[in-house]
């Protein structure tokens, strides 16, 4: 499910979800959240 979202909000939301998943997997989500 990798669709190019023309809407910036959708793109940010997808990025946030991906970032959260990666950060949680690494175990540094509190250190890497920079929103």
N, CA, C, O and CB atoms as a CASP TS submission, in Angstrom:
PFRMAT TS
TARGET T0000
AUTHOR 0000-0000-0000
METHOD Language model
MODEL 1
PARENT N/A
ATOM      1  N   UNK     1       0.856  -1.194   0.000  1.00  0.00           N
ATOM      2  CA  UNK     1       0.000   0.000   0.000  1.00  0.00           C
ATOM      3  C   UNK     1       0.883   1.231   0.000  1.00  0.00           C
ATOM      4  O   UNK     1       0.896   1.998   0.962  1.00  0.00           O
ATOM      5  CB  UNK     1      -0.964   0.013   1.228  1.00  0.00           C
ATOM      6  N   UNK     2       1.621   1.415  -1.086  1.00  0.00           N
ATOM      7  CA  UNK     2       2.480   2.593  -1.199  1.00  0.00           C
ATOM      8  C   UNK     2       1.976   3.445  -2.347  1.00  0.00           C
ATOM      9  O   UNK     2       2.405   3.290  -3.491  1.00  0.00           O
ATOM     10  CB  UNK     2       3.973   2.194  -1.415  1.00  0.00           C
ATOM     11  N   UNK     3       1.064   4.342  -2.030  1.00  0.00           N
ATOM     12  CA  UNK     3       0.516   5.211  -3.062  1.00  0.00           C
ATOM     13  C   UNK     3       1.049   6.614  -2.866  1.00  0.00           C
ATOM     14  O   UNK     3       1.175   7.082  -1.735  1.00  0.00           O
ATOM     15  CB  UNK     3      -1.025   5.204  -3.036  1.00  0.00           C
ATOM     16  N   UNK     4       1.360   7.282  -3.952  1.00  0.00           N
ATOM     17  CA  UNK     4       1.862   8.650  -3.868  1.00  0.00           C
ATOM     18  C   UNK     4       0.680   9.570  -3.615  1.00  0.00           C
ATOM     19  O   UNK     4      -0.168   9.752  -4.489  1.00  0.00           O
ATOM     20  CB  UNK     4       2.630   9.063  -5.168  1.00  0.00           C
ATOM     21  N   UNK     5       0.623  10.143  -2.434  1.00  0.00           N
ATOM     22  CA  UNK     5      -0.486  11.023  -2.080  1.00  0.00           C
ATOM     23  C   UNK     5      -0.196  12.434  -2.558  1.00  0.00           C
ATOM     24  O   UNK     5       0.838  13.016  -2.231  1.00  0.00           O
ATOM     25  CB  UNK     5      -0.738  11.009  -0.560  1.00  0.00           C
ATOM     26  N   UNK     6      -1.122  12.974  -3.337  1.00  0.00           N
ATOM     27  CA  UNK     6      -0.948  14.343  -3.817  1.00  0.00           C
ATOM     28  C   UNK     6      -1.250  15.335  -2.708  1.00  0.00           C
ATOM     29  O   UNK     6      -0.849  16.497  -2.771  1.00  0.00           O
ATOM     30  CB  UNK     6      -1.848  14.613  -5.031  1.00  0.00           C
ATOM     31  N   UNK     7      -1.964  14.864  -1.687  1.00  0.00           N
ATOM     32  CA  UNK     7      -2.312  15.748  -0.576  1.00  0.00           C
ATOM     33  C   UNK     7      -1.194  15.719   0.456  1.00  0.00           C
ATOM     34  O   UNK     7      -0.763  14.645   0.877  1.00  0.00           O
ATOM     35  CB  UNK     7      -3.665  15.334   0.067  1.00  0.00           C
ATOM     36  N   UNK     8      -0.727  16.881   0.860  1.00  0.00           N
ATOM     37  CA  UNK     8       0.368  16.961   1.825  1.00  0.00           C
ATOM     38  C   UNK     8       0.003  16.334   3.156  1.00  0.00           C
ATOM     39  O   UNK     8       0.840  15.705   3.803  1.00  0.00           O
ATOM     40  CB  UNK     8       0.772  18.400   2.036  1.00  0.00           C
ATOM     41  N   UNK     9      -1.248  16.504   3.567  1.00  0.00           N
ATOM     42  CA  UNK     9      -1.672  15.957   4.859  1.00  0.00           C
ATOM     43  C   UNK     9      -1.600  14.441   4.835  1.00  0.00           C
ATOM     44  O   UNK     9      -1.132  13.820   5.789  1.00  0.00           O
ATOM     45  CB  UNK     9      -3.101  16.418   5.209  1.00  0.00           C
ATOM     46  N   UNK    10      -2.067  13.842   3.733  1.00  0.00           N
ATOM     47  CA  UNK    10      -2.009  12.385   3.614  1.00  0.00           C
ATOM     48  C   UNK    10      -0.564  11.917   3.625  1.00  0.00           C
ATOM     49  O   UNK    10      -0.231  10.910   4.250  1.00  0.00           O
ATOM     50  CB  UNK    10      -2.715  11.910   2.329  1.00  0.00           C
ATOM     51  N   UNK    11       0.286  12.652   2.934  1.00  0.00           N
ATOM     52  CA  UNK    11       1.694  12.267   2.867  1.00  0.00           C
ATOM     53  C   UNK    11       2.328  12.338   4.252  1.00  0.00           C
ATOM     54  O   UNK    11       3.098  11.455   4.633  1.00  0.00           O
ATOM     55  CB  UNK    11       2.458  13.171   1.881  1.00  0.00           C
ATOM     56  N   UNK    12       2.004  13.391   5.004  1.00  0.00           N
ATOM     57  CA  UNK    12       2.545  13.531   6.356  1.00  0.00           C
ATOM     58  C   UNK    12       2.017  12.408   7.249  1.00  0.00           C
ATOM     59  O   UNK    12       2.756  11.846   8.058  1.00  0.00           O
ATOM     60  CB  UNK    12       2.179  14.915   6.952  1.00  0.00           C
ATOM     61  N   UNK    13       0.732  12.089   7.093  1.00  0.00           N
ATOM     62  CA  UNK    13       0.132  11.031   7.907  1.00  0.00           C
ATOM     63  C   UNK    13       0.818   9.698   7.634  1.00  0.00           C
ATOM     64  O   UNK    13       1.146   8.960   8.563  1.00  0.00           O
ATOM     65  CB  UNK    13      -1.381  10.921   7.627  1.00  0.00           C
ATOM     66  N   UNK    14       1.034   9.393   6.351  1.00  0.00           N
ATOM     67  CA  UNK    14       1.715   8.151   5.984  1.00  0.00           C
ATOM     68  C   UNK    14       3.137   8.159   6.530  1.00  0.00           C
ATOM     69  O   UNK    14       3.617   7.146   7.039  1.00  0.00           O
ATOM     70  CB  UNK    14       1.726   7.963   4.447  1.00  0.00           C
ATOM     71  N   UNK    15       3.806   9.293   6.425  1.00  0.00           N
ATOM     72  CA  UNK    15       5.165   9.406   6.944  1.00  0.00           C
ATOM     73  C   UNK    15       5.205   9.215   8.448  1.00  0.00           C
ATOM     74  O   UNK    15       6.115   8.580   8.981  1.00  0.00           O
ATOM     75  CB  UNK    15       5.759  10.753   6.580  1.00  0.00           C
ATOM     76  N   UNK    16       4.206   9.772   9.131  1.00  0.00           N
ATOM     77  CA  UNK    16       4.151   9.648  10.587  1.00  0.00           C
ATOM     78  C   UNK    16       3.937   8.198  10.995  1.00  0.00           C
ATOM     79  O   UNK    16       4.552   7.710  11.943  1.00  0.00           O
ATOM     80  CB  UNK    16       3.035  10.530  11.162  1.00  0.00           C
ATOM     81  N   UNK    17       3.053   7.513  10.264  1.00  0.00           N
ATOM     82  CA  UNK    17       2.791   6.103  10.566  1.00  0.00           C
ATOM     83  C   UNK    17       4.048   5.276  10.329  1.00  0.00           C
ATOM     84  O   UNK    17       4.419   4.441  11.153  1.00  0.00           O
ATOM     85  CB  UNK    17       1.623   5.565   9.707  1.00  0.00           C
ATOM     86  N   UNK    18       4.696   5.518   9.193  1.00  0.00           N
ATOM     87  CA  UNK    18       5.917   4.785   8.867  1.00  0.00           C
ATOM     88  C   UNK    18       6.999   5.078   9.896  1.00  0.00           C
ATOM     89  O   UNK    18       7.686   4.170  10.365  1.00  0.00           O
ATOM     90  CB  UNK    18       6.410   5.147   7.453  1.00  0.00           C
ATOM     91  N   UNK    19       7.146   6.360  10.244  1.00  0.00           N
ATOM     92  CA  UNK    19       8.154   6.764  11.213  1.00  0.00           C
ATOM     93  C   UNK    19       7.889   6.111  12.563  1.00  0.00           C
ATOM     94  O   UNK    19       8.810   5.618  13.215  1.00  0.00           O
ATOM     95  CB  UNK    19       8.182   8.290  11.355  1.00  0.00           C
ATOM     96  N   UNK    20       6.618   6.109  12.982  1.00  0.00           N
ATOM     97  CA  UNK    20       6.269   5.518  14.266  1.00  0.00           C
ATOM     98  C   UNK    20       6.599   4.032  14.282  1.00  0.00           C
ATOM     99  O   UNK    20       7.119   3.513  15.270  1.00  0.00           O
ATOM    100  CB  UNK    20       4.786   5.735  14.570  1.00  0.00           C
ATOM    101  N   UNK    21       6.291   3.349  13.174  1.00  0.00           N
ATOM    102  CA  UNK    21       6.564   1.916  13.092  1.00  0.00           C
ATOM    103  C   UNK    21       8.060   1.651  13.152  1.00  0.00           C
ATOM    104  O   UNK    21       8.509   0.754  13.865  1.00  0.00           O
ATOM    105  CB  UNK    21       5.972   1.326  11.806  1.00  0.00           C
ATOM    106  N   UNK    22       8.826   2.427  12.407  1.00  0.00           N
ATOM    107  CA  UNK    22      10.278   2.253  12.387  1.00  0.00           C
ATOM    108  C   UNK    22      10.866   2.604  13.748  1.00  0.00           C
ATOM    109  O   UNK    22      11.712   1.876  14.267  1.00  0.00           O
ATOM    110  CB  UNK    22      10.918   3.122  11.282  1.00  0.00           C
ATOM    111  N   UNK    23      10.424   3.712  14.323  1.00  0.00           N
ATOM    112  CA  UNK    23      10.957   4.144  15.610  1.00  0.00           C
ATOM    113  C   UNK    23      10.634   3.125  16.698  1.00  0.00           C
ATOM    114  O   UNK    23      11.477   2.819  17.541  1.00  0.00           O
ATOM    115  CB  UNK    23      10.397   5.520  15.988  1.00  0.00           C
ATOM    116  N   UNK    24       9.417   2.606  16.675  1.00  0.00           N
ATOM    117  CA  UNK    24       9.026   1.610  17.673  1.00  0.00           C
ATOM    118  C   UNK    24       9.854   0.346  17.493  1.00  0.00           C
ATOM    119  O   UNK    24      10.236  -0.302  18.468  1.00  0.00           O
ATOM    120  CB  UNK    24       7.517   1.288  17.568  1.00  0.00           C
ATOM    121  N   UNK    25      10.129  -0.002  16.232  1.00  0.00           N
ATOM    122  CA  UNK    25      10.917  -1.197  15.941  1.00  0.00           C
ATOM    123  C   UNK    25      12.340  -1.023  16.453  1.00  0.00           C
ATOM    124  O   UNK    25      12.946  -1.968  16.959  1.00  0.00           O
ATOM    125  CB  UNK    25      10.922  -1.494  14.429  1.00  0.00           C
ATOM    126  N   UNK    26      12.868   0.184  16.318  1.00  0.00           N
ATOM    127  CA  UNK    26      14.224   0.458  16.796  1.00  0.00           C
ATOM    128  C   UNK    26      14.220   0.617  18.317  1.00  0.00           C
ATOM    129  O   UNK    26      15.210   0.312  18.984  1.00  0.00           O
ATOM    130  CB  UNK    26      14.798   1.731  16.120  1.00  0.00           C
ATOM    131  N   UNK    27      13.106   1.093  18.854  1.00  0.00           N
ATOM    132  CA  UNK    27      13.005   1.271  20.296  1.00  0.00           C
ATOM    133  C   UNK    27      13.443   2.655  20.727  1.00  0.00           C
ATOM    134  O   UNK    27      13.824   2.860  21.880  1.00  0.00           O
ATOM    135  CB  UNK    27      13.828   0.230  21.010  1.00  0.00           C
ATOM    136  N   UNK    28      13.389   3.613  19.801  1.00  0.00           N
ATOM    137  CA  UNK    28      13.815   4.975  20.129  1.00  0.00           C
ATOM    138  C   UNK    28      12.734   5.980  19.761  1.00  0.00           C
ATOM    139  O   UNK    28      13.030   7.135  19.452  1.00  0.00           O
ATOM    140  CB  UNK    28      15.124   5.320  19.407  1.00  0.00           C
ATOM    141  N   UNK    29      11.473   5.537  19.796  1.00  0.00           N
ATOM    142  CA  UNK    29      10.406   6.408  19.324  1.00  0.00           C
ATOM    143  C   UNK    29      10.343   7.715  20.107  1.00  0.00           C
ATOM    144  O   UNK    29      10.023   8.754  19.530  1.00  0.00           O
ATOM    145  CB  UNK    29       9.077   5.691  19.413  1.00  0.00           C
ATOM    146  N   UNK    30      10.635   7.691  21.391  1.00  0.00           N
ATOM    147  CA  UNK    30      10.575   8.939  22.159  1.00  0.00           C
ATOM    148  C   UNK    30      11.724   9.876  21.793  1.00  0.00           C
ATOM    149  O   UNK    30      11.592  11.096  21.889  1.00  0.00           O
ATOM    150  CB  UNK    30      10.604   8.640  23.660  1.00  0.00           C
ATOM    151  N   UNK    31      12.841   9.305  21.378  1.00  0.00           N
ATOM    152  CA  UNK    31      13.993  10.127  21.027  1.00  0.00           C
ATOM    153  C   UNK    31      13.915  10.642  19.601  1.00  0.00           C
ATOM    154  O   UNK    31      14.538  11.653  19.276  1.00  0.00           O
ATOM    155  CB  UNK    31      15.267   9.344  21.216  1.00  0.00           C
ATOM    156  N   UNK    32      13.162   9.964  18.743  1.00  0.00           N
ATOM    157  CA  UNK    32      13.160  10.333  17.338  1.00  0.00           C
ATOM    158  C   UNK    32      11.931  11.121  16.925  1.00  0.00           C
ATOM    159  O   UNK    32      11.930  11.720  15.849  1.00  0.00           O
ATOM    160  CB  UNK    32      13.266   9.111  16.500  1.00  0.00           C
ATOM    161  N   UNK    33      10.871  11.145  17.750  1.00  0.00           N
ATOM    162  CA  UNK    33       9.685  11.935  17.394  1.00  0.00           C
ATOM    163  C   UNK    33      10.071  13.403  17.409  1.00  0.00           C
ATOM    164  O   UNK    33      10.550  13.923  18.417  1.00  0.00           O
ATOM    165  CB  UNK    33       8.492  11.658  18.375  1.00  0.00           C
ATOM    166  N   UNK    34       9.856  14.060  16.285  1.00  0.00           N
ATOM    167  CA  UNK    34      10.301  15.450  16.151  1.00  0.00           C
ATOM    168  C   UNK    34       9.227  16.269  15.449  1.00  0.00           C
ATOM    169  O   UNK    34       9.503  17.016  14.511  1.00  0.00           O
ATOM    170  CB  UNK    34      11.639  15.530  15.371  1.00  0.00           C
ATOM    171  N   UNK    35       7.979  16.110  15.933  1.00  0.00           N
ATOM    172  CA  UNK    35       6.881  16.828  15.279  1.00  0.00           C
ATOM    173  C   UNK    35       6.518  18.060  16.061  1.00  0.00           C
ATOM    174  O   UNK    35       5.614  18.797  15.667  1.00  0.00           O
ATOM    175  CB  UNK    35       5.658  15.931  15.122  1.00  0.00           C
TER
END
